[in-house]
Amino acid sequence: MRSRPFSTLLAFGAALVLTLTARGSLFAGMSPTEQARRDVVVAHVGPTTISVGELEDRIALVPRFQLKAFGDTPDVIRRRFFEQVIEPEVLYSLAAAKLHLADRLPTSNKVLRTESGATSKALIHGVPLASTIPMTEVQRYYDANRLKYDTPPRIYLFRILCTTREQAAEVLASAKKEPTLEVFSKLAHDVSIDKATAMRAGNLGYLNPDGTSSEAGLKVDPAIVKAAERVKDGEFVAEPVPEKTGPSSTAFAVVWRRGTVPANRRTVEAAAMQIRETLWKEQADMLTRQHLQELRVAHLTELNESLLNGIDITASEGDVVTRRRPGELAPLTPGGRNAPHAN
């Protein structure tokens, strides 16, 4: 198609751009005879021309099993595909151009998103396949992120931290008397001196042997984990456990083992495919960010922060409203009252 009523026909979308990009190397080595055959015009629709090559490329995008819906022979498939897909697209695009839909919302947004998505996909197509990433890079990533693939068992613990051994013994007795999460949660809330965990029933998360937790920023005395290793899931540690809370201070913990995550032992060979996909995505994301930054430097000449900050998005409904100046009345609602607005 030699011309377009507007910059991007929505129906062609990102998939066509990506496919044509991928096949560009094939076209580059095409013989003059084959190129001439592909350039022959099949149809003129208004100012738009549709060539043999463009029709073939569109048909090539359709899975074989779906082409059967257009007919039983190649000739019937080609004609019906043109009549049912290509021709309506071009005719509707001409009507859209006449109505200037590309310059009006929401069509302008859809055109913009299509062009943006097609550009991103064409850009990412230049990233080498994940399968080509050498094993040396895979091993380097594996070594730097070993805890993702080679971790010891982790214990799911709840604990209540008390100031004295006697207090901890009383709490332990109460917890054992009625071993429910509701009771333990109330005891933690009322007694525990670790206020950071008291409000979540004393939940320490899944602990590694060194006391580090799956909860961000949380680490406890490894003695807690060592004591919990001697009991089964669902059991309390039999005695209060001394826990260091500072260089020269000790408290006493009531420890409840709630569960266990088994060890995760994956060799670099077993994780290689996943790591290659991760590395490929990192490369693609980096390339996209770099290209976006280059475009931003080249084209973003002005950003009106005051107007940008003057748009409110309500938390409940997600409605976008214009922020008004203090004292300015909002439009009347159907009931006659002024609608509430943010100052």
C-alpha positions, -999 to +999 in steps of 0.1 A: +000+000+000+018+031-012+000+057+009-018+058+042-047+081+051-030+086+084+003+076+099-006+041+111-035+019+102-047+004+135-056-029+119-020-035+108-007-030+143+026-039+159+027-075+147+030-064+110+059-040+118+077-066+138+073-093+111+084-070+083+114-060+103+123-096+109+120-104+072+140-073+061+172-092+055+153-116+031+140-087+011+174-071+009+187-101-011+156-104-033+162-106-070+149-078-093+124-102-109+109-112-075+109-076-063+091-066-095+065-093-090+059-082-054+055-045-065+027-052-089-005-034-078-034-057-070-059-029-063-063+009-060-086+020-032-089+058-033-053+071-029-041+038-015-025+010-036-022-026-025+006-046-039+011-084-043+039-083-017+018-065+008-011-089+004+013-119+007+028-105+039-006-100+055-017-135+046+016-149+060+007-134+094-024-156+096-019-191+111-026-219+086-056-233+104-073-199+105-068-194+067-091-224+062-120-202+073-116-182+041-119-211+017-106-245+004-083-234-023-055-208-025-073-187-051-105-185-029-085-178+002-066-149-015-097-133-029-118-136+003-089-124+025-087-094+003-124-088+003-131-095+040-099-081+056-078-059+035-104-040+015-126-031+046-096-020+065-085+005+038-121+017+032-127+023+069-093+041+072-103+064+043-135+072+061-116+078+093-093+102+075-123+121+061-136+125+096-102+134+110-105+107+136-067+104+139-067+139+154-095+133+179-097+113+211-099+084+217-086+074+182-055+096+185-045+078+217-050+044+200-029+055+170-002+067+194-002+035+214+000+014+183+030+033+169+046+032+203+041-005+207+053-012+172+085+008+177+093-010+210+088-044+194+109-035+164+136-022+187+136-053+209+138-075+178+174-064+176+183-081+209+200-115+203+180-145+212+181-158+247+194-191+235+226-174+222+236-160+256+269-178+265+272-201+295+298-178+310+272-151+314+247-176+328+273-188+354+281-152+363+244-144+370+240-177+389+269-169+412+257-134+419+222-146+427+229-179+442+202-176+469+175-177+442+187-212+432+205-227+461+189-221+495+187-240+527+154-250+544+136-220+559+114-221+590+081-202+593+081-188+629+060-167+652+074-154+684+066-132+714+095-113+729+093-109+767+115-089+791+121-118+816+122-155+815+094-158+841+071-136+819+080-157+788+072-189+807+037-176+816+030-165+781+042-199+768+019-217+792-011-196+780-002-202+743+001-239+748-032-241+767-051-228+736-027-231+706-047-209+681-035-180+660-062-158+676-049-164+711-012-161+701-020-129+682-036-113+713-007-123+735+018-108+710-002-076+709-005-073+747+029-086+758+056-085+731+082-058+734+090-062+697+064-037+685+074-041+649+061-077+649+035-075+677+009-060+654+011-089+630+008-117+657+045-120+662+050-133+626+087-134+618+082-147+582+104-175+568+138-175+585+171-186+571+196-203+595+214-169+600+182-153+612+174-133+581+137-132+572+116-132+541+101-100+556+121-071+542+146-056+567+139-082+595+166-102+611+166-120+645+191-138+667+200-171+649+195-188+683+158-185+676+161-205+644+184-231+660+159-237+688+130-241+664+149-267+644+145-291+673+107-291+671+082-301+644+059-278+625+030-267+646+049-272+679+062-246+704+098-246+716+096-262+750+113-234+769+117-196+765+147-189+742+172-163+752+175-137+724+200-110+721+184-076+715+215-055+718+252-056+726+246-062+763+209-069+765+189-101+763+152-108+762+133-142+762+113-155+732+082-177+731+087-195+697+060-212+677+071-231+646+043-228+620+058-244+589+088-252+567+099-244+532+122-271+519+156-265+505+158-252+470+187-268+452+190-260+415+223-264+396+233-237+371+225-262+343+190-267+356+184-229+359+202-220+327+170-215+305+154-193+332+186-173+336+189-168+299+153-155+297+161-131+326+192-118+310+175-114+277+147-093+293+173-072+311+190-065+278+157-056+261+146-034+290+180-016+290+179-010+253+143+003+255+152+027+283+183+040+266+164+046+233+136+063+252+161+085+270+177+095+237+142+104+223+134+123+254+165+144+251+159+150+214+122+158+215+109+167+250+114+205+250+089+216+276+069+201+305+044+222+323+046+209+358+019+232+371-006+218+347+005+183+353+002+187+390-032+203+386-049+170+376-065+151+404-073+114+403-098+103+429-087+073+450-121+056+450-133+058+414-102+068+394-121+097+379-098+125+366-109+160+376-094+194+372-081+208+405-099+241+413-086+272+431-096+275+468-130+291+471-141+283+435-174+265+433-177+232+415-204+227+389-239+220+402-249+183+405-283+171+391-297+175+426-288+211+427-259+209+452-224+219+444-203+188+437-174+183+461-140+190+447-104+189+458-087+223+466 
